């Protein structure tokens, strides 16, 4: 699977979520245990966001960009490599 196919897959998976997510929604969607993990990545500029008052809002597109980030992508492809080696 290449990045374009994975992006399309994420767009289908996240279709039921609103276009702009709260930190709480993003936390659930990413499977993180706490909102602090998402907020930390926002402050590190790894997840782009919009600041609305004192809250951060994260468009789905930005979250998908985070998931397709080069570091995350390298972890994903490494996982696939080991999974396919195990299947052989």
N, C-alpha and C positions, 0 to 999 in steps of 0.2 A: 504494500500500500504506500502511495506517495502522499505528500502533504496535502495536495488538492483533494484527493479522495478522503483523507482523514478529516479535512475541514468540512467537506460535504456531510460526512457521517456525524460530526459534532453538531452541525446545523440541524440535522434531522433529529438527533437525540435531544437537543435543547429547544425544539420547536414549541413545546408546551409551556416554557418559561417566558416571562415578560421580556421585552426587548432590552430593558434596563433593569439590572438586578441590584438588590440591596446587598450589603456585605453578608448578611445572614443567608440570603438565597445563594450567593456565590460559594459560601462555606459548604452548604449542603450539596450543591452541584459538584464541587470539587472533591467532596468526601473528606474534608478536613474536620478535625475534632473541635477546633475553636475558631472563632472569628478573628482572634489575634493573628493567626497564621495568614489570613487573607490581608488584614490591615498591614502586617509587617511587609508583605510583598508589594502592597500599594506604596508604602513609604520608601521601599527600595527601588521603586519605579519598574518593578518586574511585571506588575499588573497595572495597566493604565486605568485611570478612573476619572470621574467627574466629581468635584466637591460641590455639594449642595448644602449650604448652611454649615453645620458641623458634621455632616454625614458624607460618606463616599457612596457614589452610585457607579455601577460597573456595567456598561453596555455589553450584551452577549458577545458582540464582535470582538471586544477587547479581551474578554475571557478566553475566547477561542484563540486569539493571537497569543495569549500567554501559554496555552496548551501546545501551540505549535512553535513556541520559542525553541531556538537551536539546542539549548541544554536539555529541555524537556524532551524534545524530539530525539536527541541522541540516547536518552534513557529508554525511550519507547522502542527505538529500533534495536538497541542492545537486548532488551527484554524479548523482542520477537526473534532475534538471532538465537538466544539461548533456548527459547521455546521450540524453535524448529530443529535445533540440534538434539534436543531431548526426544523429539518425536521420531527421529531417524533411527 
